[in-house]
């Protein structure tokens, strides 16, 4: 039987939900009011930086003048200092830009945005026990190992408190998360993914991990690592090939792979560690429509793969392989409150960038950003009627060239447009003489635009939280799960039926 959560007075519960919904709508209205006039900046193409005159047309005059007076080096130093200090009181145009953007990002420590510790307190209040962490040292990257260690204990704890029989991982690929769930916590887990080849490889990989489990896994108690001596059940983690949409009947898929559950009162926890594009929204829709899903714990990713009304006819490389013939649906917005609101593909792509990591590492963009924008200028001038194939130039990595002249030669050979042969030496020399000043503008524009990334992500995430509240659920939380420097897509959505 499912865990009975503490009962609440119905009238009080309704009032609390109405208050939270009102607060969410107010937050979204505030963010979108701030963001709307800046959407042209968020949706611009960096390759058109020069051809569309982004510096003059999209950066406010006062901010542009202030940065010009400081000079490049001083401006960049100021940016790092202001962006690092969350309590700064900088009153300059640059400080105003950074702080206003940050003030419209998701906040923690309120009714629906929690820290990990606050989620653990919720689990304890519901009568559950927070499981100890399991650290897997091999077969994963350092980033993935950290994510699995952090998330698996919470998933296992929620499985227990909600009396879920099985954890279903949506779009899990190689099944990193259920490795810890099944072997470390004894939670029956099903990884569902649409890539058959990946699942075949994952199945063999799991067998190797099972053989080495006691050597590569450690339990963390009171900050100390200890060996895991308990025997493991090698049959708790299984795989299924399916393209998940909002119509996918997860209980049927589970029964096919776990026939021992058939006929029982099966409760499922639906999870996903970085669900790409529409898989995140569809997972939420499955939770709201299928009573067998007792809990959802979803970490979204790849916002540029979401479909909006403005670009629902576009298919990217991921959807081209698997999306055709399926009900792709609309990934954003989900809530009724934001219906007909659009962000745009480039804005969603910007939302996936990490200002936390950039600021922490003081990381400037690659020179390829400048070179690609300059290439656009040259092509528009000398070969204006030549169409450019999308994506081909992404193969030109920085290790393949030392300067713009080499870059343009490689790009010419990739595109096969015979540009370099007709390019006047004087034009190329003129570009090279001005590279430093052009590069400075690209860098500053990149940093200013990056400030909007978390604002856009906040709209996407709060829209999903509001959708769950609009669907009648009250145990709905946005949890800052990971360190954003280590794992930029750090927020998870947790909801309990």
N, C-alpha and C positions, 0 to 999 in steps of 0.2 A: 504493500500500500504506500501511496505517496505520503511523504512527510506532511503533517498538518502544520501549517504556518500559523503564528499567533493571530487570533481573530481580532478584527477591528470593528468599531462601531461603523455601520454602513454609511450613516450620514456624515460622520467625520471623515471617512475614507473618500466619499464623493467630493467633499469640500476640499480635501487635500489634493486630490487629482485635479480638480478644476483650478486650484491655485497654481499647481505645477505646470499645467497646460498653459495657463495665462502667462506664467513667467517664461516658459519656453518660447511662446509666440512673441512676447515682448523682446526677448533676447535676439531672436531671428530678425525681427523688424529693425532692431537697432543695428545689427551687423549688416543687413542688406542695404539699409539706408546709407551707411558709410561706404559700402562696397560698390554700389551701383554706378556712381560717376567714375569709379576706377576700373570698371570692367574692360574698357578699351585697352588700358595698360595691361591688365591681366591676360587678355586674349590676343595681344599682339604677337607677331612672329619675330623672333630675334633675327632670323635671316633677312628680314626687311628693315633692320635697324637704320640703315642708311637710305635705302630706296624710298622708305615711307617717312623718313625724318622723325623717328621716334623721340630722339633727345629733345627736340624743340616742341614737338606737338603733344607729348604725353607726360613730360616732367613739368610740374608747376614752375612758373617763372621765378618766384622768390627762392625756392629751393635750389634751382639751377644757379642763380646768381650767388647764393651763399656758398655753394660748393666751389664755384669758380674763384671766389675771393680767398678761400682757404687753400686751394690747390689740391692736387690729387692725393698726395701722401697724407696730408693732414686730415682730409675728408675721410679717407679709408680708416685711419686710426680712430677718428671720432666715431665712425660707424661701429667699429669693434667694441669700443668702450661703452657706448650707449646701449648697444644690443646685448652686451654681457651683463650690464647692471640693471636688473629688473626694478630697482628702486630709484633709478636716476631721476633727477628733476631738471634735466636739460631743457632749456627754453629756446634753443635755436630752431631753425626751420627743419634741420635734419632730426633733431631730438623729437620735435613735434610729429614728424612723419613716422618715425619708428615707434614712439609711444602710443600714438593714436591707433596704429595698426595692431599693436600688442593688446591694447585695451578692448579690442573687438574679437579677441580669441577666446576659446573655451576657458572657463575658470574651473578650478578644483575647489573642493570643500563647500559644496552646497547641496541642495536636495537631490540632484540627479547626476552630479559630476563627483566621482569618488576617487580617492587614492586606493592603492592595493590594500593598505591597512584598514581602511574604512569598509572595503568589501569583505574583508575577513571578519570584521566586527559584525557585519550584517549576517554572515553565515553562522556565526556563533549565536546571534540573537534568534535565528530560526531553529536553533537546537542542533546545529551541525558542529562538526569538528574540522578544523583546518589541518590538512595533511602536511607532513613534513616534505621539504623539497627533495627531488631526485635529480642528481646531476649525472648526465651522460657525457663522458669525456671524448668518445670516439664516434666516427661515422656521421658527424655533423660539423658544420662550420662553427666558429666561436660564437657568431651572432645567433645562429639557429639553436645552439646548445643553451645559450642564455635565455632565449625566448621560450623554449620548451621547459626549461627548469622553472621559470617564473610562472608560466601559464598552466602547466599540467597539474600542479598541486591544487590550484583553484578549480579547475575543471573536475578533478576527482572529488574535491570537497563538495561541489555543487551537485555532482552525480549522487553522492550519498545523501545529502540533505533533501534532495527532491525525489529520492527513491527511484532514480532512473536505472533501467536495466542495462542500457547500452548507450555508448557515446558514438554518435555519427559525425564523422569529419567530412565536411564538404570541400571538395577540390583539394584534397590533401596530398595528391601526387605521391611522393615517396613515403608518406605516412610518418613524418618525424614526431608529431605530437603523440599519436597513439602508441608509439614505442614505450614511452614512459607511462602512459595510462594503463596499458595492458600488462607490461612486465613489472613496472614499479608499484602500481596501485591495484592491480587485479581487476581493472575495469574492462569489460568486453567492449571492443571498439571496431567500428567499420569505417574504413577509408573509401570514399566514393570519389572517383575522378573520371574524366572523359578520355584521358589519354591511355590507351590500352598498353602501349609499349612501356610507358612509365610505370604502370602498375605491375607489369611482368617483371621488370627490373627490381621494383620495390619488394615484391614477394620473395625474391632470392636474397635480397639485402637483409630482410627481416630474419631469415633463417640464420644468417651469419651473426647478426646482432644477438639473437637468442643464445647461440653457442657461447658467446663471449660476455654475456650480460654481467655475470658476477665479477668479472675483471674490469669492466669499463664503467659500471654504474656505482654511484655512491649516494647514501642517504645523508641529508644535511640536518643535523639536530643541534640546536643552540650554537650555530655557527661552525660546528665541527663536522667533518666528513667521517662517515662510518661505512663499513662494508655491508652489503645486503646479503644475508645468508639464506633468506627464504627461497624455497623452490618456486619456479615459475610455471605458469600454464602457457604452453606454446600455441594454444589454439584460441586465444582470446582476441587476436588481431587479424581481421580478415579484410579482403578488398573486393570492391564491386566497380564495374565499369558502367558509368551512366553520365549523361549530360543533365545536370540538375537545373530545373526551372521551377517557377513557383507552383507548378502543377505536379511535381514529382511526389509520389506517395512514398515517403521514406519508410513507413512501417512495412510496406510490401517488400521493399528492397532489403530491409533488415531480415524479414522472415525468410527470404530466399537464401541469404548467407548464414543466418542463424536460425535454422528450422526448429531448434529446441525452444525458441521463444514463442513460436506460433501457438495461438490459442490462449496465451497468458495475457494478463493486464500489463502490456508492455508500455513502459515510459522511456522516452528517448531524450538525451541531451544532444542538441545540435551545435556543433562547434566548427570553427574554421580559423586557422592561423594564416592571416593575410589572404583572404578570399578576393580574387581578382574581379574588378568591374561589377557586372550585374549579379554575380554570384552572391555578393553581400546582401543587396536588397532582396533578392529572391529567397535567401535563407530566412530573412525576417518575415517575408510573406508566408513562407511555409510554417514558421512558428505560429503566426497569428491564425492560420486557417486549419491546422491539424492538431487536434487535441492530444494526440500521442506525444507531441513534443512538449516536455515539461519545462525545459530550460533552453535558452540559447546563449552562447558565449562566442561572439564573433569579433574577429579583428579584421577590418577591411583593408583593402589595398588597391592600387592601380585605378585611381579615380578617372583617369583618361579613358579607360575602357568602359565606363558607364555610358549608357545611351540617354540622351535627352531628346525632347521633342524637336529641337533644332538640328540634331544630327542623327536621328534614329535610322536614317537610310545608309549611314556609313558603316562599313565593317572593317575592323582592323585585322591584323594578322591572326590574333587569337580567335576572334569570332569567325573569321573566314574559314578556318578549319573545322570548327565545331558548331557555329551558331546557325548556319543556314538550315532551314527545315525545322527549326525550333522556334518556340514563342520567346523571342528575345525580350520583349517588354520594354518598360522604361525604368532606367536605373535612378534617375533623379528628375524631379523631386519625388519623394514618397508621400509626404504629408499633404493633407488637404489645404493646409494653411499656405503652402508655397506652390500650389498648383498653378501651372502656366509660368512659373518663374524659371528663368534659364541662366546658367552660368557660362556655358561655352566650353568647347573641347580644350582650348589652350589654357583657360583658367583652371579647369580640372587637372590638367597636366601639371600646372604650377603648384596645385595643392599637394602634389606628391613629393615636392622638393622639401628639403629639411634645412630650415634656417638655423635650427639648434646645432646641427652638425657643422654647417658652414661657419658659424660664428665660433664654435668651440675650436675648430681646426684653423680658423682664420684662412679659409680656403677660397682663393680667387678662381674664377672660371677658367676653363681651358682656352688657349689662344685660338682653338678651332672655331669658337664662337665668333671671334672677330674675322677670321679668314673666310668663313662661310658667308658672312654678311657682305664682305668685300667682293667675294666671288659673284654674289648676286648683282652688285653694282656693275661689274665688268660685263657680265652676260647681258644685262639689260641694255647696256650701251652698244655692245658690238654684235650680239646675236639675240636681238629682242624677240624674235619669232620662234626661237628654239625652246621646246618644252623640256622641263627638267624632270626626269623620273624621280618619284618620291622615295626617299630612304637610301638611295645608292651611296651617297656621300658619307653616310654614317660609318661606313667601313674604313674611312680614312682616319685612323687613330693617331694621336699625337706622336707616337714613336716612329711614325713613317716619314716625318718631315721635320726640318729644322727652321724653316722660315716660310714666308708667304709665297715666294717664288717656287719653292719645292711643292708647296701645297697645291698651287694652281696647276702645276704640271701633272701631279697625280690625279687631281680632280678632272682635268681634261682627258686623261687616258681612261678614267673610269666612265665618264659621260660620253666619250667618243664624239666630241663636238668640234674638235680642231680649233679650239679657242686660242691656245698659246701661240700658234703660228701667226695669227692675225693681230695679236695684241701689241700695240706700239711700245717700244722700249721706254719712251718718255713717260707714258701713262703708268707703266709698272714702277718706274723709278720714283715718280711723284707719290704713288701710294706708299712705297717703302719709306720715303722721307717723312711721311706723316703718320706712320704706324703707331708711334708712342701716344700721340694725342688722341688718335682714334680709339686705341685700346683703352685709354683711361675713361672715355665716355661709355664704352661698352661695359666695363667693370662696374662703374657707378650705377648705370642703368640696371644692370643685373642685380645688384645688391638692393636697390630701392624696390624693384619689382618683387624680389624674394620676400620682402616684408609682408606681402599680401598672401603668401602661401597658406599660413595657418588660419588666416581669416576665411579663406575659401573652404578650407577643410572643416572649419567650425560650422559653416553653413550646411555642408554635406552631412556631418555627424549629427548635429542638432535636428536636422530634418528627419533623420531616421529615428531618433529618440522620440520626437513628437509624433511620428507615425505610430509608434507602439502605444503611446498614450491615447492617441485618437482611436486606436483599435480596442481600447478598454483595459489595457494592462497598467498596473500601478507599481509593480516591483520591476522598475526599469532604470538602468543605471549606465552612465558612461564612465568607464574606469580608465585612468591613466596607468596602463599596465607596464610599459617598458620605459627605460631611459631613452629619450628621443635622440640622443647622440649615438647610442648603440643600435637602436631600432627606430628609425624615423616614423614609421606608421605605428605609433605607440598606444593608440586608444582602442579600447574594446567596448563592445556593446553587450551588456548582460541583462537578460530579462527572465523572470521566473513566472510561470503560469499560476 
